[in-house]
Amino acid sequence: MNTSIASQVRFLQRPEGRISYTVEGSGPLVVAVPGMGDLRSTYRELTGPLLEAGYRVAVTDLRAHGESDTTFREFGDIATARDLISLIDELGGNAVVLGNSMGAAAAAWAAAERPDAIAGLVLYGPLLRDPAMSRLTVASIHGMYRVLFTGPWGPAFWAGYYRSINKGRTAPWLKEHTADLKRNMSEPGRLRSFRHLTLQLAHSVVEPRLPEVKAPILAFVGALDPDYRDPAAEADWIESLGAEVVRVPESGHYPQAQRPDVIVPATLRFLAERRESGWGEARA
């Protein structure tokens, strides 16, 4: 795990357990949220440039991921969004939130719930709605999750699946990262919690709240992202919500890791624009 991200782990107390996070730097607050089954280190390409540009950067783990406790019973976009809001309140001020995959969905829900807390959203491979599926298909998928994430094969299966949705260019540290994912999920209680997350997760709770989001949105959609049935159509739909959308060539579901050459400058530009509009001026 990247040294900067791994250092000085702090914990946010929540009703069912603690959420692990790190915070470094000074300036307007940026909070980064990973996606399902991922770790804080997915943001290693962004953390350094953000600190150098003069931002205070907090990177959080999801419930039961990383160093977070495994005592949680509630998972999903709303639970993650409430953790995010609590973390922003804990750190003070409002924040621009970076979110990947389900972390993007949680960030959008939080922005609708607490517009005073969120000054902007930067979304990587965002999953803001569920694909159309029959009840039978959903039941079949849940049955598969119960099998895949119950036995000792679960961590290795997830690491392999994670690698497979890095379509196109891959980060030079992908092998190290997937080893970290497998090792973390092999710790006591984490696979069980991950299974609960897969069974509880539904982005249908986020889609109806998207019209309530007033914060500016920058979204990155990988042209090869296999989590979308049609990445180009999904990019068009996200754009119809009023977001600025960057279609990222040679990228799958993790553009923040796969294409930092595209992601870093565009993210820094968006943050600078938010700063010029007055974000962060009230911070000491």
N, C-alpha and C positions, 0 to 999 in steps of 0.2 A: 504494500500500500504506500502511496506517495507520502513522504515524510511530513510535508506541510499539512496534509489532510489528517494524518494519523496522530499528530501531536496534540497535546492539551485537550483531551476528550472531556467534555462536560456532559451533564445530564439534566434534562428537563423533567420534572416530576409531573406525571399525569395521573388521573384517578386509578388506572389499572397497572401502572408501572412507570418506568423511566425511559425517555428517548435520548439516545446519544447524539451528540453534535460537537462540532468544533467551531470556534470563531476567532478570526484574526483580523488585524488591520484596523484602520480608523477611517471615518468618512461616512457617507450614506450607506445604509444597510442593504446588502444583497443576501438573500437566503436561497440556497440550492437544495432541491428535493430530488432524490433518485427515483427510479421506477421500481416496479415489483421485482423482488429477487436480486436487487442490485445493492451496491455499497457506496459510501460517500466518495470513494476514490474514482468513481466514474467521472467526476468533475476535475480530475487532476490537470487537464489541459487548460482549464479556465481559471483555476484558483490563483495561480501566479500572476497572470496578466491583470486580473481584477484587483489584486492587492497593489500591484505596481501602479495602477491607474487611480488609486486613492479611494478604494471602497473598503468598508468593513464587511467581511465575507464569512457567513455562517453556512456550514454544510451539515445537513442533518441526515441521520439514518431513519428508515421507516420503523414502525413497530416490529420488534422481534428480529430486526436485521442489524448487522454490525455489532455494536456493543449494547444496543437497546435490550431491555428486559424481555423475557419470554413469557411474562405473566399476563399479557393482554388476551382478551377474549373477543374484542370488537376490532374489525379490520375494514379496510376499504377506503374509498375516496373521501367520504365525509369524516371518518375518524382521522385520516391523515390531514385533511384540511383543518380540523380543529386543533390538532397538534401544531400545525404550522402557525395558525393564528396565535396560539399560546406562546410559541417560541418568539414570534415577532413582538408580542407584548412584553415578554420577559427581557428581551434585548433592548427595547425602547425604540420609539420613532415608528416610521412606516418603512416599507421595504419594497424593492423590486425582487420578485420571486422568479427563480429559474426552476423549471420542472421538466422532467423527462417521463414519457409514457404515463403511468398512472399518477406520477408526481405532478405532471402537467394538469391532469384532470382535477386533482386535489387543489392545486393552486388556483384554478379557475373557480371552483366552488368557494374557496376562501375569499376570492376577490368579490364575488357576488354577496357573500355573507357579511364581509367587513371591508367595504370600500375605503374606509379611512386608514386601514392598515396596509394596503397594497397599492403602490404607486405605479406599478407596471408588471407585465408578465412576459417572460421569455420562455418559450415552450419548445422542447426538442422531442420529435416523434410523438406529439400529443395524442392521447386516446381520449377524446372528448365525448364520444358516444359509443354505444354498443352496435356491432353489426347486426343486421336483421337475421334472426335465427328462430327456428321453431322451438317449442318447449321440449320436444323430443331431442333435438340437437343439443340444447343446453343441458338436459339431463344426462345425455351421453358423455358430454365433455366433463361434467362434474364427476361422473363415474370413473372416467379416465384419470382425473386428478387424484381421486381417492386411492387408486392403484399406484400411480406413478410416485406420489409423494407420501407414501406410507412405509415402504420398505427401505432397506439400506441403499438401494440403487437411486433413491430420490436425488441426493445432492449431485451425483455424477450425471443423471439425466438432465437436471436443470442447467448445469455448466455446459453440457453439449448443446442444449437448445439455445442457450444464450449466445454461444459462438455462432450458431446457424443463422441467427437473425442479424448478425453483423455483415450483411450482404455488401459487396463492393469492397472499397478500401477498408483495411482494419488497422487499429492502433498497434504500434509496435509492442505495446505492453499487454495485448489481449490475452495471451497465454498465461501470463502472471495473474492477470485480473480474474480469469475464470478459475484458476487454482484457488485464489482467495475466496471466490464465491462458494466453491465446493467445500473448502475448509470451514468457512463460516456456517454454512447450512448443516454441516455435520456435527456442530456443537449441540449439546443436549437441549431439547425443546424447540430448536429452530425449524426443523423440518415439519414438525407438527403445526407450528404457528403458520408456516408458509402454506401448508395445506388448507388451513382455515382461511387464510387470505384469498387463495384461489377460489374457494367455494363461496366467499362472501362478496367478492369484488363484482361490482356492476356499475358501469359508467352511465347508465340510464338516469342515475340521480343527478348527474352533472348537466346533461344536455338541456333540460328545461330551464336551468338557471343561467345559461350563457347570455341571454338578452339582458340580464341584470349586471353583467360585467362592464364597468365603465373605464377601467384602467386600460391604457394602451397595450396592445399585444403584438409581439414579434414571435412568429412561429416558424420552425424549421421542419420541413417534411422531406425525409429521404426518398429519393426517386426509386429506390429498390426495397423500401421498407415492406417486409412480408406480413407485418401486422395489419396492413391495410389491404383490402381486396383490390383497390385501385388507388395507388398513391396520388396520382394526378387528380383524380376526382375528389379525394379527401382534401388535398391542398386547395382546390377550388372552393369546397364547402367551408373550410376554415377561413378562407379569404372573404367569403360572403358574410361572415360574422363581423367583419370590420377589422380583422387582423391583417397586419403586414406579413406576408408569407414568403419565405425563401425556400425554393425547391432545390434540394441539395443533391447534385449528381454523385454517383458512385457511393451512395450511403444507404444503409439499412436503418434499423430502429434506434441507433445510438449516434446521431450526427455529432453530438458534443465530444465524442471520443474518436469517431471515424474521420471527421473532416474539420479538425481545428483550424485549418487554413481558411475555411469559410466561416465557421462559427465564431471564432474569437473576435475578428475585426467587426463583424456585424453586431455581435452582442455589445461590444464596447461602444460602438456608435450609438446604439439604442440607449444605453445607459447614459451616455453623454447628453443625448437629447433630453432625457428625463431630468437630468441634473440642471440643464439650461432652463427647463420649464419651472424650476423651483423645488424639485424633490431634494430633500436632505438639508434644506436651508435652516430648518428649525433645530437641527441637532447641534449639541454643544461641541 
